[in-house]
């Protein structure tokens, strides 16, 4: 992709990966991604913000060559994960006078992960600044905007925030800037759900610091650049807040149709009570869609048959993932069919130890659900409605 200018002297020099479909061998990327890298040319010094994934390092170098860059003074690394730092060894080799600028923890990560020599790294502290002549970089140390070593960089004179993963979106596009806001919002919400949601509490604190900065643009490390920062600031304020919606998410799997019938009955019962329901068939769904639904929902009901003595592996995976992502969900229940016994509900509930949920009475049925079982599901729907009313979201 050719280089593009955010403002005079501030250029995008990264790479767009239209083909990538999986990240960290975990996260589906239906819309590809980008590895954004930005070049800032001050009157005295030149800085590169982030590098790119090593699979795309040729594109970064090629972009720098096209701009005629023969000297880079500083390489700002906001985050050590390899999709942003993986090309650093190559860039350091090509620009022997460049100094890496980052915080101490990130410096150690760079040493461990990429064997970057410590003598090439300048450590900075929170609120420290770095002059490029007529331009000034300011650093905000913000642990857990993905990893514990993360930081944000703010270009004062141009009012551009470079937050790395924070406010990002896995969205490959040729346009530098956000076009269709609804599309970017959806991609950013998926990104938040899969990557940032576990760090909701930390991010909540950082939003105030970011909100206090005069901002013209947010230039994340993935996805388009925001010329209307409020799109992301408002969205994140909502996502990290404690408020949930009158919604029930039902990740489910069914082997012979019994659990599916229970899901269908529960879905209808909840809809009749005015509750939005989002069922996800775990053998078919994109797990990212489930993650998005978990951002706002008040209740999760995992529905699974018992396989031999425990939950179906697909339900185990979805529950394990939910626990990792730590959504702000308030209530949880398990429903499903079994043949001869097992400890399915107990096993799944125990797996949610990182999610602060109130556990509702499970509904488990031997074989196909009969009238008694369907009445138990109606009672579960009543219970969910009562819980939602108790937190004033109906
Ligand atoms: Fe885009 Fe945490 O790396």
Boltz pocket constraint, residues with backbone or C-beta under 6 A from the ligand:
constraints:
  - pocket:
      binder: B
      contacts: [[A, 79], [A, 81], [A, 83], [A, 84], [A, 145], [A, 146], [A, 147], [A, 165], [A, 221], [A, 222]]
      max_distance: 6.0
